[in-house]
Amino acid sequence: MAALIDDAELPEISGCAASHRQPGWLWLHNDSGNAPRLFAIDDRGRVRARVTIDGVAAGDWEDIAGYDGPTGPMLAIADTGDNFALRREVSVFLLPEPDASATHAAPLRQIRFRYPDGPRDLEALAVDAAAGQILLLDKRRPPATLYALTLAGPDEQIAQRLATVPDWWPEPPTPVETIGASRYRGAATAMDLAPDGRRLAVLNDTHWQVYSRQPGESWATALQRAPRSGRLPRQGLPMRDTIYEALCWDAAGDGLWISGERLPAPLLHVHPDAAAP
């Protein structure tokens, strides 16, 4: 464990993104029921900036991703949570990454969208700027569906189905499960694309997974191969019932930052290439 996050204003960490402006900083946000704010922390879990996002509501923010836009570093925030699949329309906010001294920021765009197959709960977003796509993975026990929005497309879109992701649960079946564990086993709670554009990391409440693609290969093909994966720790943490919901690659693309809900929240730094296959 790299650090603990114990700031009282971060009780439900649901997304993280590595800063493209401030080396070593991560942008975090809370889950639903909290104010529309972003928090920058350093690698010791200390809050370095608090930024209110003006002109929007935090309906159910579930993930955030950083990427390089045409005019500089950008952030994409997924207001896509929908536990009971009731929201007919959800949103992704696109905003310039705030600088170190900012206390307020505002989106440049809000992409409102629907799914082609009806409402669904979704907590995992990544931006593939080179392909001009926002990737979205729904939160359901696999097989799950990967969707895409057009990054430079209209402000109202219908998400495109890209792929079905098989159940790559890396362990033997659990003999006895609670109803909740059965429903959500392996369900994606966060996602991020590595800086090289070739490794897609996915988080669920028990494991991290990293999918790799070859040059020119689509994610629809790459996701059919088993990912590298590792189990998230429970022992030795102040809160053994941490709900892991936040994941991002570090700025170098060498490791994954992982955190979640409940305080104090662990801040993990995992190196997938060093983990057992």
N, C-alpha and C positions, 0 to 999 in steps of 0.2 A: 504494500500500500504506500503510495507516494505521500499522501496527506489526508487530513480530515477537514471537511467544510462544516463550520459550526455557526455560520451567520444566521441570525434569527429570521432574516428576510428571504432565506432560501430553504423553506421547509419541504418543497416538493419539486426538486430539480428534475426536469423532464427533457431537457435538450442541451447540447453543448456544441460549440464550433470553435476551432482554433482561429485566433486572430491572424489576419494577413497584414495588419498594421503594427501591432505591438508584439514583438517576439516573446514567446512564453506565456502569453495571455490566452485565456479561454473565455468565450461568451456563453453564459448560462441563462436559462429562464425557468420559471416555475410552471406547474401544471394549471389546470382550470381552477377558477375561483380566486385567482390572484391578479394583481394589477398588471397592465401591459408594460413590463419593465425588463430590461436586460441588465445582467450583472457581469462584469469582467473580473475574473480571478487570476491569480498567478499560480505557479506550479506548487505552491505550498498551501493552496486553498484560501488565500486571503483575498477579500474583495478589494479591487482596485478602482472600480468605477461602477456607478449606478445610473442607468440611462432610461428615462421614461420615453416610450414610443407614443408620440402625439397623434391624435386623430383616429385611433383604432381602439377596439375592445379586445381583450384577451378572452375570447369565447372559450376555447379549449386548445391552447398552444401545446403542441406535442413534440416538435423537433425544430432544429435550426441548423443551417449549413452555411459555410463560408465559401465564396468563389470569387474569381477575378472577372469583373465585368468590363465593358468597353472603356469606362472612365475611371476604374479603380476597384478596390476591394468592396465586395457586396455581401450582404447576409440575406438568406431566405428563411422566413419563419412560417411553419406549418400550423395554421389554425384549422386542424383537421380531426381533432378528437370527436368521437361520436359513439359513446359506449352502447347506446341502444339503437344505433342506425336510424336516427330520426331526422338528421339534418339533410335537407334537399340540396343544399349548396354549402360548400366550404371554401376556404381561401388559403392562398400563400401570399405573404407580404414580402416585397423586395425593397431593401433599403441600403444605402451606402453604409459601410461599416463606420460606426462612430469613432472619432479620434479619442485620445487618452483623456482629454479634459471635458468631453461632452457630458451634459446632464440630460439633454433632450435630443431626440432624432425623430424623423418622420419617413414613412415609406415613399418611394418613388412610384410604386405601383402596387395594386392589389389584384391578383388573379383570382377570380371567382370561378369555381368549376364544379361539375357534377361527374359522377361515374357512369359509364355506359350501362352498368348492370345494377343500378340502384344504390342507395346510401350504404355506407359501411364505416366501421371504425378504422382509423389509420393513424399511426404514431411514428412512422419512419419515412424520412425525406432525405434525399441527397441531390446535389446539383452536378450534372455533367455538362459544364460550360462548353467544352470542345464540341459536344454533340448538340448543343443548344436545347438540352432537356432538363426538366425537373423530374426526378425519379421518386416514386411513391410506392411503398409496400404495405399492404393492408395487414391489420392485426387480427389474425385468425390462426387457429391451429393448422399448420401446413397440411395439404398444399395451399399456399397463399398466392395472391396475384400481385404482380408488379405492373404499375401504371406509369404513364409519362404525360407531362404537360410540355408545351412548347415554350421555352424560356422567353423568346422574343415574340410570342404569339399574342392574340387578342386578350383583352381583360376578362372575357368570359369564354370558357372552354369546356369541352367534354374530354375527360382524361382518356388516353388511349391505352388499351390493354397491350402490354408488351410480352408478358411471359407468365407461366405458372411455375411456382417454385416448389419442388418436391419436399417431402418431409425428410430432412437430413439430420434428424435427432441422433446424436452420436453415441447414445448409450442404450443398453437393453431396455425393453419396455418396462415401465413401472408397474408392479403387480397390483398395487392399490393406490388410487389417486383420489384427492378431493374433487368435487365437481369443478371448482375453479381451475385446479391444476390440469384436469383433463381437457377443459375447454381452451386453455391458453398455453398448453405445453408447446414450446417452440415458437410462439407468436412474437412477431417483431415489434420491439418497443423503440428502436432507433436504428439509424442507418447513416453511413457516410462513405463518400468516395475518396480514395487516396489521391494525393497531389499528382501521381503519375497517371491517373485515369484508368488504371488497369486492375485495381483491387477495391472491391466493394465490401465494407464491413457491415455486419448486421448484428444487432443485440437482441437477446430475449432475456427473460428474468433469471435464467440459469446459466447461459452460455454466451460467448461472443463467437462469431463465425466470420471468416474472410473468404470471399469468392474471388478467383483470379480469371482474367480473360486474356487471350492471345491478341496480338495486333490485328485489327480488322474484324475481330470476333464480336458478335452481338451479346448483350447480356442474356437474351433469351436462350442462347446456346450455352454460355458460360455457367448459368445458374443450374444447369442440368447435371453438373459435376459436383461431387461432394466437396464442401469447403474445408479449410483448416479450421479447427475449433478448439475452445478451451472452456472449462467450467469456471464460473465466477465464485469467489470465496464467500463463505458464510461464517466459518470459524474465525475467531480472533478479531472480530469487528465489534465496535461498541453497540451497533444495532444489527443483530443477526437477521432482522426482518426487513432490511433494506430492499426497496423495490427498484431494481436496476432499470433506468429509463433513459439514460443520457450516454451518448458515445460519439467520439470524433477521432479522426486521425490527428496526430501531432503535426506541426508545421513541416517537419522533415519527411513525413510519411513513413517513419520507422516504427511508430508505436501507436497504441490506442489509449485515449483517455476515456475513462468510464466512471460514471457516478449514478446517483439515483435519489429517490425520495426517502425521507425520514432523517432527522438530525440526531447526532452528527453524521454527515454523509461521507462515506469513503470516497476518496479520489484515487482511482487505480490507474497505473500506467503499465500496459501490457504490450509485450513485443511478440506479435504473432509468428514471425519467422523463427523465433527461438523456441516456440512451443512445440511439443511433440505433435507429429501429424496425426 
